Amino acid sequence: MNLEELKEKIKKIDLSNIHVTNHAFERIQDKRRNINYQKIVDLIISQKGLYKFEEQSAKNLNEQKFKLWFKLNYLYDMNIYVVIIIDNKDLNSLKIISAHKVKRKIQEKINKNES
């Protein structure tokens, strides 16, 4: 799957089918992180700044798990972990697992060390 295919899959998900786990809700609403739930949902729906993704192993067969990278500004990225749940009736839903803001320079150093 490439980035454009993932964007199309996310576009098909209705706003009412986006849910958040308890873990993610606590992390997102933490004042020290300076992010909020509405910002996360807006990023996912608009896909503005989405420039990279990584597919991860999902728990169930009808799920796809992704780590999404969004460019917020010249300094920060937003990493959002989501699971897309695929139903037979093409009624897909999206579950937000976690989100955090990270400085891009730190993320680039981590990626270079993993290579």
N, CA, C and O atoms as a Tinker XYZ file with bonds, in Angstrom:
   460  protein
     1  N      0.851000   -1.174000    0.000000    73     2
     2  CA     0.000000    0.000000    0.000000    64     1     3
     3  C      0.898000    1.239000    0.000000    63     2     4     5
     4  O      1.900000    1.294000    0.712000    81     3
     5  N      0.526000    2.217000   -0.800000    73     3     6
     6  CA     1.272000    3.470000   -0.805000    64     5     7
     7  C      0.458000    4.556000   -0.094000    63     6     8     9
     8  O     -0.668000    4.313000    0.340000    81     7
     9  N      1.028000    5.732000    0.018000    73     7    10
    10  CA     0.409000    6.831000    0.762000    64     9    11
    11  C     -0.924000    7.257000    0.149000    63    10    12    13
    12  O     -1.873000    7.541000    0.878000    81    11
    13  N     -1.004000    7.304000   -1.165000    73    11    14
    14  CA    -2.252000    7.722000   -1.823000    64    13    15
    15  C     -3.383000    6.727000   -1.567000    63    14    16    17
    16  O     -4.529000    7.133000   -1.372000    81    15
    17  N     -3.076000    5.438000   -1.564000    73    15    18
    18  CA    -4.096000    4.427000   -1.274000    64    17    19
    19  C     -4.600000    4.558000    0.163000    63    18    20    21
    20  O     -5.795000    4.420000    0.425000    81    19
    21  N     -3.682000    4.824000    1.084000    73    19    22
    22  CA    -4.076000    5.016000    2.475000    64    21    23
    23  C     -4.960000    6.251000    2.632000    63    22    24    25
    24  O     -5.948000    6.220000    3.367000    81    23
    25  N     -4.611000    7.328000    1.949000    73    23    26
    26  CA    -5.423000    8.547000    2.014000    64    25    27
    27  C     -6.841000    8.283000    1.511000    63    26    28    29
    28  O     -7.806000    8.770000    2.098000    81    27
    29  N     -6.971000    7.525000    0.441000    73    27    30
    30  CA    -8.294000    7.192000   -0.094000    64    29    31
    31  C     -9.094000    6.369000    0.911000    63    30    32    33
    32  O    -10.293000    6.586000    1.086000    81    31
    33  N     -8.430000    5.432000    1.564000    73    31    34
    34  CA    -9.096000    4.592000    2.555000    64    33    35
    35  C     -9.595000    5.431000    3.727000    63    34    36    37
    36  O    -10.692000    5.202000    4.235000    81    35
    37  N     -8.794000    6.397000    4.154000    73    35    38
    38  CA    -9.186000    7.263000    5.270000    64    37    39
    39  C    -10.331000    8.185000    4.859000    63    38    40    41
    40  O    -11.215000    8.466000    5.668000    81    39
    41  N    -10.328000    8.658000    3.617000    73    39    42
    42  CA   -11.408000    9.542000    3.127000    64    41    43
    43  C    -12.769000    8.871000    3.195000    63    42    44    45
    44  O    -13.783000    9.541000    3.388000    81    43
    45  N    -12.800000    7.560000    3.039000    73    43    46
    46  CA   -14.059000    6.821000    3.021000    64    45    47
    47  C    -14.653000    6.644000    4.418000    63    46    48    49
    48  O    -15.807000    6.236000    4.545000    81    47
    49  N    -13.903000    6.937000    5.442000    73    47    50
    50  CA   -14.380000    6.745000    6.810000    64    49    51
    51  C    -15.189000    7.958000    7.242000    63    50    52    53
    52  O    -14.730000    9.096000    7.147000    81    51
    53  N    -16.390000    7.697000    7.715000    73    51    54
    54  CA   -17.293000    8.739000    8.173000    64    53    55
    55  C    -16.832000    9.272000    9.530000    63    54    56    57
    56  O    -16.293000    8.521000   10.343000    81    55
    57  N    -17.040000   10.546000    9.770000    73    55    58
    58  CA   -16.642000   11.183000   11.023000    64    57    59
    59  C    -17.254000   10.483000   12.241000    63    58    60    61
    60  O    -16.623000   10.403000   13.295000    81    59
    61  N    -18.467000    9.985000   12.097000    73    59    62
    62  CA   -19.134000    9.297000   13.219000    64    61    63
    63  C    -18.506000    7.940000   13.516000    63    62    64    65
    64  O    -18.772000    7.355000   14.566000    81    63
    65  N    -17.679000    7.432000   12.608000    73    63    66
    66  CA   -17.014000    6.146000   12.804000    64    65    67
    67  C    -15.575000    6.290000   13.277000    63    66    68    69
    68  O    -14.792000    5.345000   13.189000    81    67
    69  N    -15.227000    7.465000   13.777000    73    67    70
    70  CA   -13.898000    7.668000   14.357000    64    69    71
    71  C    -14.043000    7.634000   15.869000    63    70    72    73
    72  O    -14.787000    8.422000   16.452000    81    71
    73  N    -13.329000    6.722000   16.490000    73    71    74
    74  CA   -13.406000    6.524000   17.932000    64    73    75
    75  C    -12.010000    6.644000   18.531000    63    74    76    77
    76  O    -11.008000    6.581000   17.819000    81    75
    77  N    -11.959000    6.814000   19.826000    73    75    78
    78  CA   -10.684000    6.939000   20.513000    64    77    79
    79  C    -10.659000    5.958000   21.683000    63    78    80    81
    80  O    -11.665000    5.783000   22.371000    81    79
    81  N     -9.519000    5.324000   21.907000    73    79    82
    82  CA    -9.382000    4.425000   23.048000    64    81    83
    83  C     -9.193000    5.258000   24.313000    63    82    84    85
    84  O     -8.839000    6.435000   24.243000    81    83
    85  N     -9.429000    4.645000   25.457000    73    83    86
    86  CA    -9.231000    5.352000   26.730000    64    85    87
    87  C     -7.791000    5.803000   26.888000    63    86    88    89
    88  O     -7.528000    6.912000   27.353000    81    87
    89  N     -6.865000    4.948000   26.503000    73    87    90
    90  CA    -5.443000    5.294000   26.591000    64    89    91
    91  C     -5.137000    6.543000   25.765000    63    90    92    93
    92  O     -4.461000    7.460000   26.232000    81    91
    93  N     -5.637000    6.566000   24.546000    73    91    94
    94  CA    -5.380000    7.707000   23.672000    64    93    95
    95  C     -6.032000    8.968000   24.218000    63    94    96    97
    96  O     -5.435000   10.044000   24.178000    81    95
    97  N     -7.253000    8.845000   24.727000    73    95    98
    98  CA    -7.944000   10.015000   25.249000    64    97    99
    99  C     -7.157000   10.648000   26.390000    63    98   100   101
   100  O     -7.046000   11.872000   26.458000    81    99
   101  N     -6.607000    9.826000   27.292000    73    99   102
   102  CA    -5.801000   10.349000   28.405000    64   101   103
   103  C     -4.536000   11.020000   27.898000    63   102   104   105
   104  O     -4.157000   12.083000   28.390000    81   103
   105  N     -3.880000   10.409000   26.921000    73   103   106
   106  CA    -2.639000   10.984000   26.386000    64   105   107
   107  C     -2.903000   12.285000   25.637000    63   106   108   109
   108  O     -2.155000   13.254000   25.771000    81   107
   109  N     -3.975000   12.295000   24.847000    73   107   110
   110  CA    -4.269000   13.473000   24.027000    64   109   111
   111  C     -4.679000   14.652000   24.898000    63   110   112   113
   112  O     -4.272000   15.782000   24.628000    81   111
   113  N     -5.465000   14.417000   25.922000    73   111   114
   114  CA    -5.970000   15.502000   26.764000    64   113   115
   115  C     -4.963000   15.969000   27.815000    63   114   116   117
   116  O     -5.226000   16.949000   28.513000    81   115
   117  N     -3.831000   15.303000   27.946000    73   115   118
   118  CA    -2.808000   15.703000   28.907000    64   117   119
   119  C     -2.309000   17.109000   28.549000    63   118   120   121
   120  O     -1.796000   17.325000   27.451000    81   119
   121  N     -2.459000   18.048000   29.464000    73   119   122
   122  CA    -2.117000   19.462000   29.201000    64   121   123
   123  C     -0.641000   19.654000   28.842000    63   122   124   125
   124  O     -0.303000   20.565000   28.087000    81   123
   125  N      0.229000   18.811000   29.373000    73   123   126
   126  CA     1.665000   18.952000   29.092000    64   125   127
   127  C      1.992000   18.680000   27.632000    63   126   128   129
   128  O      3.008000   19.162000   27.130000    81   127
   129  N      1.160000   17.924000   26.949000    73   127   130
   130  CA     1.417000   17.576000   25.554000    64   129   131
   131  C      0.992000   18.682000   24.588000    63   130   132   133
   132  O      1.426000   18.706000   23.436000    81   131
   133  N      0.149000   19.588000   25.059000    73   131   134
   134  CA    -0.298000   20.731000   24.263000    64   133   135
   135  C     -0.944000   20.305000   22.939000    63   134   136   137
   136  O     -0.737000   20.938000   21.904000    81   135
   137  N     -1.728000   19.227000   22.992000    73   135   138
   138  CA    -2.520000   18.797000   21.845000    64   137   139
   139  C     -3.934000   18.497000   22.347000    63   138   140   141
   140  O     -4.135000   18.295000   23.545000    81   139
   141  N     -4.894000   18.469000   21.457000    73   139   142
   142  CA    -6.254000   18.139000   21.876000    64   141   143
   143  C     -6.913000   17.214000   20.860000    63   142   144   145
   144  O     -6.441000   17.054000   19.735000    81   143
   145  N     -8.002000   16.620000   21.285000    73   143   146
   146  CA    -8.710000   15.619000   20.488000    64   145   147
   147  C     -9.173000   16.185000   19.150000    63   146   148   149
   148  O     -9.025000   15.530000   18.119000    81   147
   149  N     -9.725000   17.376000   19.155000    73   147   150
   150  CA   -10.233000   17.970000   17.922000    64   149   151
   151  C     -9.125000   18.179000   16.894000    63   150   152   153
   152  O     -9.344000   17.992000   15.697000    81   151
   153  N     -7.951000   18.561000   17.350000    73   151   154
   154  CA    -6.805000   18.744000   16.448000    64   153   155
   155  C     -6.430000   17.418000   15.786000    63   154   156   157
   156  O     -6.126000   17.377000   14.594000    81   155
   157  N     -6.453000   16.340000   16.564000    73   155   158
   158  CA    -6.120000   15.021000   16.028000    64   157   159
   159  C     -7.137000   14.606000   14.965000    63   158   160   161
   160  O     -6.761000   14.151000   13.885000    81   159
   161  N     -8.405000   14.761000   15.269000    73   159   162
   162  CA    -9.463000   14.391000   14.320000    64   161   163
   163  C     -9.370000   15.252000   13.067000    63   162   164   165
   164  O     -9.520000   14.740000   11.957000    81   163
   165  N     -9.125000   16.549000   13.225000    73   163   166
   166  CA    -8.988000   17.437000   12.063000    64   165   167
   167  C     -7.836000   16.995000   11.163000    63   166   168   169
   168  O     -7.966000   17.003000    9.939000    81   167
   169  N     -6.715000   16.612000   11.760000    73   167   170
   170  CA    -5.579000   16.148000   10.971000    64   169   171
   171  C     -5.932000   14.886000   10.189000    63   170   172   173
   172  O     -5.591000   14.764000    9.013000    81   171
   173  N     -6.604000   13.965000   10.835000    73   171   174
   174  CA    -6.964000   12.709000   10.170000    64   173   175
   175  C     -7.957000   12.961000    9.034000    63   174   176   177
   176  O     -7.787000   12.434000    7.934000    81   175
   177  N     -8.983000   13.757000    9.291000    73   175   178
   178  CA   -10.015000   14.015000    8.281000    64   177   179
   179  C     -9.451000   14.817000    7.101000    63   178   180   181
   180  O     -9.660000   14.450000    5.945000    81   179
   181  N     -8.744000   15.899000    7.392000    73   179   182
   182  CA    -8.232000   16.755000    6.315000    64   181   183
   183  C     -7.007000   16.158000    5.632000    63   182   184   185
   184  O     -6.737000   16.441000    4.465000    81   183
   185  N     -6.270000   15.332000    6.367000    73   183   186
   186  CA    -5.018000   14.738000    5.891000    64   185   187
   187  C     -3.975000   15.801000    5.541000    63   186   188   189
   188  O     -3.012000   15.526000    4.826000    81   187
   189  N     -4.174000   16.995000    6.045000    73   187   190
   190  CA    -3.243000   18.089000    5.787000    64   189   191
   191  C     -1.926000   17.803000    6.500000    63   190   192   193
   192  O     -1.897000   17.618000    7.717000    81   191
   193  N     -0.866000   17.770000    5.757000    73   191   194
   194  CA     0.451000   17.539000    6.320000    64   193   195
   195  C      0.829000   16.074000    6.451000    63   194   196   197
   196  O      1.925000   15.772000    6.924000    81   195
   197  N     -0.041000   15.151000    6.048000    73   195   198
   198  CA     0.284000   13.722000    6.108000    64   197   199
   199  C      1.335000   13.425000    5.052000    63   198   200   201
   200  O      1.071000   13.551000    3.856000    81   199
   201  N      2.514000   13.035000    5.486000    73   199   202
   202  CA     3.584000   12.825000    4.522000    64   201   203
   203  C      4.215000   11.443000    4.592000    63   202   204   205
   204  O      5.018000   11.086000    3.730000    81   203
   205  N      3.859000   10.655000    5.612000    73   203   206
   206  CA     4.502000    9.362000    5.748000    64   205   207
   207  C      3.620000    8.463000    6.614000    63   206   208   209
   208  O      2.869000    8.946000    7.461000    81   207
   209  N      3.718000    7.153000    6.392000    73   207   210
   210  CA     3.020000    6.205000    7.250000    64   209   211
   211  C      3.845000    4.930000    7.355000    63   210   212   213
   212  O      4.714000    4.654000    6.527000    81   211
   213  N      3.550000    4.167000    8.391000    73   211   214
   214  CA     4.198000    2.882000    8.591000    64   213   215
   215  C      3.113000    1.888000    8.994000    63   214   216   217
   216  O      2.379000    2.119000    9.955000    81   215
   217  N      3.014000    0.788000    8.263000    73   215   218
   218  CA     2.029000   -0.232000    8.621000    64   217   219
   219  C      2.617000   -1.099000    9.721000    63   218   220   221
   220  O      3.781000   -1.494000    9.659000    81   219
   221  N      1.810000   -1.389000   10.719000    73   219   222
   222  CA     2.253000   -2.180000   11.855000    64   221   223
   223  C      1.372000   -3.413000   11.984000    63   222   224   225
   224  O      0.337000   -3.514000   11.325000    81   223
   225  N      1.781000   -4.345000   12.827000    73   223   226
   226  CA     0.995000   -5.571000   12.977000    64   225   227
   227  C     -0.243000   -5.298000   13.825000    63   226   228   229
   228  O     -0.166000   -4.685000   14.889000    81   227
   229  N     -1.372000   -5.762000   13.331000    73   227   230
   230  CA    -2.657000   -5.570000   14.010000    64   229   231
   231  C     -3.006000   -6.818000   14.814000    63   230   232   233
   232  O     -2.485000   -7.904000   14.561000    81   231
   233  N     -3.893000   -6.645000   15.782000    73   231   234
   234  CA    -4.294000   -7.763000   16.637000    64   233   235
   235  C     -5.253000   -8.720000   15.934000    63   234   236   237
   236  O     -5.169000   -9.932000   16.133000    81   235
   237  N     -6.158000   -8.195000   15.119000    73   235   238
   238  CA    -7.190000   -9.009000   14.477000    64   237   239
   239  C     -7.042000   -9.000000   12.964000    63   238   240   241
   240  O     -6.391000   -8.123000   12.397000    81   239
   241  N     -7.651000   -9.982000   12.320000    73   239   242
   242  CA    -7.558000  -10.101000   10.864000    64   241   243
   243  C     -8.298000   -9.006000   10.122000    63   242   244   245
   244  O     -7.916000   -8.648000    9.008000    81   243
   245  N     -9.353000   -8.467000   10.722000    73   243   246
   246  CA   -10.142000   -7.430000   10.044000    64   245   247
   247  C     -9.647000   -6.019000   10.372000    63   246   248   249
   248  O    -10.376000   -5.045000   10.186000    81   247
   249  N     -8.416000   -5.910000   10.857000    73   247   250
   250  CA    -7.848000   -4.606000   11.232000    64   249   251
   251  C     -6.549000   -4.341000   10.484000    63   250   252   253
   252  O     -5.826000   -5.257000   10.091000    81   251
   253  N     -6.286000   -3.066000   10.307000    73   251   254
   254  CA    -5.001000   -2.602000    9.789000    64   253   255
   255  C     -4.523000   -1.500000   10.723000    63   254   256   257
   256  O     -5.260000   -0.555000   11.003000    81   255
   257  N     -3.299000   -1.618000   11.200000    73   255   258
   258  CA    -2.752000   -0.654000   12.144000    64   257   259
   259  C     -1.679000    0.173000   11.444000    63   258   260   261
   260  O     -0.845000   -0.355000   10.708000    81   259
   261  N     -1.720000    1.496000   11.691000    73   259   262
   262  CA    -0.782000    2.411000   11.042000    64   261   263
   263  C     -0.241000    3.437000   12.026000    63   262   264   265
   264  O     -0.916000    3.830000   12.977000    81   263
   265  N      0.974000    3.854000   11.777000    73   263   266
   266  CA     1.552000    5.029000   12.430000    64   265   267
   267  C      1.602000    6.093000   11.341000    63   266   268   269
   268  O      2.219000    5.894000   10.295000    81   267
   269  N      0.949000    7.226000   11.595000    73   267   270
   270  CA     0.862000    8.305000   10.615000    64   269   271
   271  C      1.732000    9.473000   11.056000    63   270   272   273
   272  O      1.730000    9.833000   12.233000    81   271
   273  N      2.476000   10.071000   10.128000    73   271   274
   274  CA     3.292000   11.246000   10.399000    64   273   275
   275  C      2.649000   12.454000    9.728000    63   274   276   277
   276  O      2.418000   12.457000    8.519000    81   275
   277  N      2.365000   13.470000   10.521000    73   275   278
   278  CA     1.833000   14.734000   10.013000    64   277   279
   279  C      2.835000   15.837000   10.308000    63   278   280   281
   280  O      3.373000   15.914000   11.412000    81   279
   281  N      3.084000   16.685000    9.330000    73   279   282
   282  CA     3.947000   17.849000    9.525000    64   281   283
   283  C      3.079000   18.980000   10.058000    63   282   284   285
   284  O      2.166000   19.440000    9.373000    81   283
   285  N      3.366000   19.436000   11.298000    73   283   286
   286  CA     2.591000   20.524000   11.898000    64   285   287
   287  C      3.140000   21.882000   11.505000    63   286   288   289
   288  O      2.390000   22.774000   11.111000    81   287
   289  N      4.438000   22.034000   11.612000    73   287   290
   290  CA     5.105000   23.287000   11.264000    64   289   291
   291  C      6.572000   22.974000   10.979000    63   290   292   293
   292  O      6.929000   21.810000   10.799000    81   291
   293  N      7.410000   23.981000   10.936000    73   291   294
   294  CA     8.806000   23.760000   10.584000    64   293   295
   295  C      9.588000   23.009000   11.662000    63   294   296   297
   296  O     10.693000   22.535000   11.402000    81   295
   297  N      9.035000   22.897000   12.855000    73   295   298
   298  CA     9.741000   22.295000   13.977000    64   297   299
   299  C      9.166000   20.957000   14.430000    63   298   300   301
   300  O      9.916000   20.048000   14.783000    81   299
   301  N      7.830000   20.830000   14.423000    73   299   302
   302  CA     7.182000   19.666000   15.019000    64   301   303
   303  C      6.429000   18.806000   14.009000    63   302   304   305
   304  O      5.904000   19.290000   13.006000    81   303
   305  N      6.399000   17.509000   14.318000    73   303   306
   306  CA     5.540000   16.540000   13.638000    64   305   307
   307  C      4.551000   16.005000   14.659000    63   306   308   309
   308  O      4.794000   16.059000   15.865000    81   307
   309  N      3.437000   15.490000   14.166000    73   307   310
   310  CA     2.475000   14.802000   15.016000    64   309   311
   311  C      2.439000   13.352000   14.553000    63   310   312   313
   312  O      2.181000   13.075000   13.381000    81   311
   313  N      2.697000   12.429000   15.473000    73   311   314
   314  CA     2.601000   11.006000   15.183000    64   313   315
   315  C      1.298000   10.494000   15.777000    63   314   316   317
   316  O      1.041000   10.660000   16.970000    81   315
   317  N      0.479000    9.872000   14.941000    73   315   318
   318  CA    -0.815000    9.355000   15.375000    64   317   319
   319  C     -0.872000    7.871000   15.029000    63   318   320   321
   320  O     -0.617000    7.471000   13.893000    81   319
   321  N     -1.208000    7.075000   16.022000    73   319   322
   322  CA    -1.354000    5.636000   15.831000    64   321   323
   323  C     -2.837000    5.324000   15.701000    63   322   324   325
   324  O     -3.629000    5.673000   16.577000    81   323
   325  N     -3.214000    4.667000   14.610000    73   323   326
   326  CA    -4.615000    4.371000   14.352000    64   325   327
   327  C     -4.782000    2.925000   13.914000    63   326   328   329
   328  O     -3.850000    2.292000   13.419000    81   327
   329  N     -5.998000    2.419000   14.110000    73   327   330
   330  CA    -6.396000    1.110000   13.599000    64   329   331
   331  C     -7.630000    1.327000   12.737000    63   330   332   333
   332  O     -8.607000    1.932000   13.177000    81   331
   333  N     -7.579000    0.835000   11.516000    73   331   334
   334  CA    -8.738000    0.873000   10.635000    64   333   335
   335  C     -9.387000   -0.503000   10.706000    63   334   336   337
   336  O     -8.750000   -1.518000   10.423000    81   335
   337  N    -10.654000   -0.524000   11.086000    73   335   338
   338  CA   -11.402000   -1.769000   11.216000    64   337   339
   339  C    -12.268000   -1.912000    9.972000    63   338   340   341
   340  O    -13.077000   -1.037000    9.662000    81   339
   341  N    -12.095000   -3.004000    9.276000    73   339   342
   342  CA   -12.770000   -3.225000    8.002000    64   341   343
   343  C    -13.942000   -4.177000    8.217000    63   342   344   345
   344  O    -13.761000   -5.317000    8.645000    81   343
   345  N    -15.145000   -3.691000    7.915000    73   343   346
   346  CA   -16.346000   -4.511000    7.993000    64   345   347
   347  C    -16.703000   -5.014000    6.602000    63   346   348   349
   348  O    -16.269000   -4.447000    5.599000    81   347
   349  N    -17.486000   -6.068000    6.546000    73   347   350
   350  CA   -17.898000   -6.640000    5.265000    64   349   351
   351  C    -18.766000   -5.691000    4.450000    63   350   352   353
   352  O    -18.750000   -5.746000    3.220000    81   351
   353  N    -19.517000   -4.829000    5.108000    73   351   354
   354  CA   -20.474000   -3.961000    4.421000    64   353   355
   355  C    -19.863000   -2.630000    3.996000    63   354   356   357
   356  O    -20.581000   -1.668000    3.722000    81   355
   357  N    -18.541000   -2.581000    3.942000    73   355   358
   358  CA   -17.833000   -1.363000    3.549000    64   357   359
   359  C    -18.109000   -0.208000    4.512000    63   358   360   361
   360  O    -18.004000    0.957000    4.130000    81   359
   361  N    -18.459000   -0.528000    5.750000    73   359   362
   362  CA   -18.635000    0.483000    6.793000    64   361   363
   363  C    -17.391000    0.465000    7.671000    63   362   364   365
   364  O    -17.392000   -0.113000    8.758000    81   363
   365  N    -16.361000    1.086000    7.201000    73   363   366
   366  CA   -15.095000    1.069000    7.912000    64   365   367
   367  C    -15.110000    2.063000    9.065000    63   366   368   369
   368  O    -15.757000    3.108000    8.992000    81   367
   369  N    -14.395000    1.729000   10.119000    73   367   370
   370  CA   -14.259000    2.653000   11.237000    64   369   371
   371  C    -12.786000    2.800000   11.566000    63   370   372   373
   372  O    -11.962000    1.965000   11.194000    81   371
   373  N    -12.476000    3.860000   12.260000    73   371   374
   374  CA   -11.099000    4.171000   12.608000    64   373   375
   375  C    -11.019000    4.374000   14.115000    63   374   376   377
   376  O    -11.837000    5.082000   14.701000    81   375
   377  N    -10.036000    3.752000   14.726000    73   375   378
   378  CA    -9.836000    3.873000   16.160000    64   377   379
   379  C     -8.481000    4.541000   16.396000    63   378   380   381
   380  O     -7.455000    4.064000   15.911000    81   379
   381  N     -8.483000    5.647000   17.141000    73   379   382
   382  CA    -7.242000    6.346000   17.475000    64   381   383
   383  C     -6.665000    5.686000   18.720000    63   382   384   385
   384  O     -7.323000    5.624000   19.759000    81   383
   385  N     -5.440000    5.196000   18.614000    73   383   386
   386  CA    -4.802000    4.495000   19.726000    64   385   387
   387  C     -3.961000    5.440000   20.565000    63   386   388   389
   388  O     -4.005000    5.393000   21.794000    81   387
   389  N     -3.197000    6.295000   19.905000    73   387   390
   390  CA    -2.318000    7.207000   20.627000    64   389   391
   391  C     -1.878000    8.334000   19.700000    63   390   392   393
   392  O     -2.005000    8.237000   18.480000    81   391
   393  N     -1.365000    9.391000   20.291000    73   391   394
   394  CA    -0.844000   10.510000   19.508000    64   393   395
   395  C      0.190000   11.242000   20.346000    63   394   396   397
   396  O      0.061000   11.350000   21.565000    81   395
   397  N      1.208000   11.739000   19.680000    73   395   398
   398  CA     2.176000   12.577000   20.375000    64   397   399
   399  C      2.878000   13.497000   19.385000    63   398   400   401
   400  O      3.011000   13.204000   18.197000    81   399
   401  N      3.313000   14.609000   19.928000    73   399   402
   402  CA     4.037000   15.605000   19.155000    64   401   403
   403  C      5.529000   15.349000   19.362000    63   402   404   405
   404  O      5.960000   15.046000   20.475000    81   403
   405  N      6.305000   15.468000   18.307000    73   403   406
   406  CA     7.738000   15.206000   18.408000    64   405   407
   407  C      8.495000   16.227000   17.566000    63   406   408   409
   408  O      8.032000   16.645000   16.505000    81   407
   409  N      9.656000   16.615000   18.056000    73   407   410
   410  CA    10.503000   17.504000   17.263000    64   409   411
   411  C     11.069000   16.723000   16.090000    63   410   412   413
   412  O     11.562000   15.608000   16.264000    81   411
   413  N     11.005000   17.287000   14.919000    73   411   414
   414  CA    11.417000   16.605000   13.701000    64   413   415
   415  C     12.892000   16.208000   13.737000    63   414   416   417
   416  O     13.239000   15.123000   13.270000    81   415
   417  N     13.765000   17.052000   14.276000    73   415   418
   418  CA    15.195000   16.733000   14.325000    64   417   419
   419  C     15.458000   15.498000   15.174000    63   418   420   421
   420  O     16.305000   14.673000   14.833000    81   419
   421  N     14.735000   15.372000   16.275000    73   419   422
   422  CA    14.891000   14.197000   17.139000    64   421   423
   423  C     14.414000   12.950000   16.404000    63   422   424   425
   424  O     15.062000   11.905000   16.463000    81   423
   425  N     13.288000   13.058000   15.717000    73   423   426
   426  CA    12.745000   11.924000   14.971000    64   425   427
   427  C     13.706000   11.493000   13.868000    63   426   428   429
   428  O     13.881000   10.296000   13.640000    81   427
   429  N     14.334000   12.452000   13.179000    73   427   430
   430  CA    15.279000   12.122000   12.122000    64   429   431
   431  C     16.496000   11.395000   12.681000    63   430   432   433
   432  O     17.002000   10.463000   12.056000    81   431
   433  N     16.970000   11.811000   13.852000    73   431   434
   434  CA    18.103000   11.121000   14.485000    64   433   435
   435  C     17.736000    9.693000   14.853000    63   434   436   437
   436  O     18.545000    8.782000   14.679000    81   435
   437  N     16.535000    9.489000   15.356000    73   435   438
   438  CA    16.084000    8.145000   15.713000    64   437   439
   439  C     16.022000    7.264000   14.459000    63   438   440   441
   440  O     16.460000    6.114000   14.480000    81   439
   441  N     15.483000    7.805000   13.388000    73   439   442
   442  CA    15.371000    7.034000   12.141000    64   441   443
   443  C     16.744000    6.679000   11.568000    63   442   444   445
   444  O     16.919000    5.589000   11.023000    81   443
   445  N     17.717000    7.583000   11.684000    73   443   446
   446  CA    19.070000    7.289000   11.187000    64   445   447
   447  C     19.726000    6.188000   12.014000    63   446   448   449
   448  O     20.437000    5.345000   11.467000    81   447
   449  N     19.496000    6.185000   13.321000    73   447   450
   450  CA    20.076000    5.169000   14.180000    64   449   451
   451  C     19.466000    3.796000   13.946000    63   450   452   453
   452  O     20.137000    2.783000   14.140000    81   451
   453  N     18.197000    3.746000   13.528000    73   451   454
   454  CA    17.539000    2.468000   13.248000    64   453   455
   455  C     18.045000    1.858000   11.956000    63   454   456   457
   456  O     17.996000    0.638000   11.799000    81   455
   457  N     18.525000    2.662000   11.032000    73   455   458
   458  CA    18.973000    2.159000    9.728000    64   457   459
   459  C     20.295000    1.444000    9.813000    63   458   460
   460  O     20.804000    0.965000    8.800000    81   459
